[in-house]
Amino acid sequence: MELESILDPTGVTDAASDTSLAPRLGTLRGKTLALLDNGKPNGAALLNEFGRVLKERHGVKDVLMFTKPYFGTPVEPTQTQRIFEECDFAITAIGD
């Protein structure tokens, strides 16, 4: 997947009219999961539990945690690129 494929949740994008969904994985078994924490309290705890359950119940192979440096800013492009290169799917959460 290329960076241009990400939909901006704020609606500020040239592709605002594109409502297509990303292709779904057939299985989670053997896949690598990216967890993206926004840096607020309890976000990491929630994400770690998701990762544990997905490994235990659905055979996820690896779980990589990524954390934004500050919750009020967008994810850094270098982090996004690493997620695309190293992971098969991602989950993000907001703490507090």
C-alpha positions in Angstrom: 0.0 0.0 0.0 1.3 3.4 -0.8 1.1 6.5 1.4 -1.4 8.1 -1.1 -3.9 5.3 -0.1 -4.4 6.6 3.4 -7.7 8.4 3.9 -7.5 11.6 5.9 -10.1 11.4 8.7 -10.3 15.2 8.8 -11.6 15.4 5.3 -8.8 17.8 4.2 -7.5 16.0 1.1 -7.8 16.0 -2.7 -9.4 12.6 -2.5 -12.2 13.6 -0.1 -14.9 12.1 -2.4 -13.1 8.7 -2.5 -15.0 6.5 0.0 -13.5 3.2 -1.0 -12.3 0.9 1.8 -8.9 -0.7 2.1 -8.8 -4.4 1.1 -9.4 -6.7 4.0 -7.0 -9.5 5.1 -8.3 -13.0 4.7 -6.7 -14.0 8.0 -4.7 -12.5 10.8 -2.7 -15.7 11.3 1.0 -15.1 10.7 0.5 -11.3 10.2 2.4 -8.5 11.8 0.2 -5.9 13.6 1.2 -2.2 14.1 -0.3 -0.5 17.2 -0.3 3.3 17.0 -0.6 5.0 20.4 -1.5 8.7 20.3 0.5 9.3 23.5 -2.4 10.0 25.9 -2.8 8.1 29.2 -4.2 4.6 28.9 -3.9 4.4 25.1 -1.0 2.1 25.2 -2.7 -0.2 27.8 -5.7 -0.6 25.5 -3.6 -1.3 22.5 -1.3 -3.8 24.3 -4.4 -5.7 25.3 -5.7 -5.8 21.7 -2.3 -7.1 20.6 -2.3 -9.8 23.3 -5.8 -11.0 22.4 -5.1 -11.0 18.6 -1.9 -13.0 19.1 -3.6 -15.5 21.5 -6.9 -15.9 19.6 -6.1 -15.2 16.0 -2.5 -16.2 15.5 -1.0 -12.7 14.9 2.8 -13.4 14.6 4.3 -10.1 15.7 3.0 -6.9 17.3 5.0 -3.6 16.9 4.1 -0.5 19.0 4.5 3.0 17.6 3.8 6.1 19.6 3.2 9.6 18.4 5.5 12.2 20.0 2.5 14.4 20.8 -1.2 13.6 20.7 -2.1 16.9 19.1 -0.1 16.4 15.9 -0.5 14.0 13.0 1.5 10.8 12.9 5.0 11.5 11.5 5.5 10.3 7.9 8.5 8.2 8.9 6.4 6.3 11.3 3.7 5.8 8.7 6.3 4.5 6.2 7.7 2.0 8.8 4.1 0.8 9.4 3.6 0.2 5.7 6.9 -1.5 5.3 7.0 -3.7 8.4 3.3 -4.5 9.2 0.3 -6.1 7.5 -2.3 -4.1 9.4 -2.7 -1.4 12.0 -4.9 -0.4 15.0 -4.8 3.0 16.6 -6.4 4.2 19.8 -7.0 7.3 21.7 -6.3 7.3 25.5 -7.6 9.3 28.4 
